[in-house]
Amino acid sequence: MSETIIKIKKIYKSSNSCSIRRRRKEKRKKKKRMKALKFRDLKLFKVEKIFRVKSTRSFHGKNHDELERHLSISTCRFSYLSLVIFRNFFFFNLCKISHRGLKKDKKRKKIKKETDTELNEPNDQ
């Protein structure tokens, strides 16, 4: 009886430090993922494609073209890409803003530039 107790203790001691650390790490990761989901509510995004990806590291610091190549996605140039990590899934928001929307943005930029120049001219004189 005493032998079995000793054995159990030994097993617990040997696996203690590493496995507990690993468990804590996993818990932290889960919390972060859930936070990401709460922060970017998926309802806001029209998610067109869902990819399962092995590592997050491969995405670090990649621009859109590189990501496209990396995932071998043949989509038309998407306006912006939002990445939500949830249980090892990456939700890519490859929303294509309609041309009308883009034109509006361009107009806004033009108007902004014009107002900036108008403001600057009186200061120069």
N, C-alpha and C positions, 0 to 999 in steps of 0.2 A: 504493500500500500504506500509506504513512504517512498519507495523507488519511483512509482508512477508520478507522484507529486513533484519529485526532483526533476524528472524528465520534462514534465510540462513547463516547469519554471525555466529550465535551460532553453527550451525551444522558444519560449516567449522572449527571453533575454536576447537571444541571438538575432531574432527578426525585429526586435523592438525598434531600434533607432531608424533603420532604413524604411521599413514599411510604414511606420507612423508618419515620417516625413513625407513619404510619397502620398499617403492618404490626405495629409493636410494640403499638399500642393494641388492635388486633384480637386479638393473642395474649393480652394481659392480660384482655380480655373473655372469651375462651374459657376461660382458667384459672379465672376467677371463676365462670363457669357450671358448670364441672366440679366446682368446690368445692361449689357450691350443691347439686349432685346428690349428691355424696358425703355432705354434711352431712344432707340430708333424703333418706334412702333411699326411693326411690319405692315399694318394696315395703310400706312402712309405711302408705302412703296408698291408699285406694280411689279412684282417679281416675275420676270419672264422665264428665267432659267435657273435651275438649282443644280449646283455641282457638288459632288463629294470630293474633297481634296485631302491628301494625306498630311501635308505639313503646312503650317501657317508661315513658316520661315521663307518658303519659296515666293511668297507674295510681297515680302518686305521691300518697300521702295521701288516698286515697279510702276511704270506709267501705263496708260491704257493700252497702247500698242503691244507692249511687252506682255501684259496680262492676256491680251487677246491671243497672242502667239502661244503663250504658256498653256492656255486652256484649249487652244485650237478652236476658238470660237470664230465663226465667220459672220459677224454682225456688222451692220453698217455703223459708221462712227457714232458711238453713243455719246450723248452729251455729258453724262456724269456717271460715276460708278460708286455705288455705296455697298459696303461690305458688312454683312452682319454674320457673326459667328454664333452658331447655335448647335450644340451637341455634334461637333465635328462637321457640320454642314456649313457651307458658305452660301449665303443668299446674295446673289448679285442682282443689283437693280440696274438692268440695262435699258433704262427708259429712253426711248427715242422721243425727244421733244419735237413736236410737229414744226414744220418749216415756218408756219405762221408765228409760233411762239418765239422762234429764233429771230425772226424779222422784228418782232416787238422789242426784243432785247437790244437789237442793233439800233433801233430808233431811239430807245431810251438812252443808249450810250451817246448817240449823236446829240440829242437834246442836252444831255449833261455836259458834253464838250462845249456846246454853244454857250450855255449859261456860264461855264467856267471862263471862256474867253471874254464874255461880256463883263464879268466881274473883274477880270484882270486889266482890261483896257483902261477904265477910269483911273485905276491906281497908277498906271504908267504915266498918264498925262499929269 
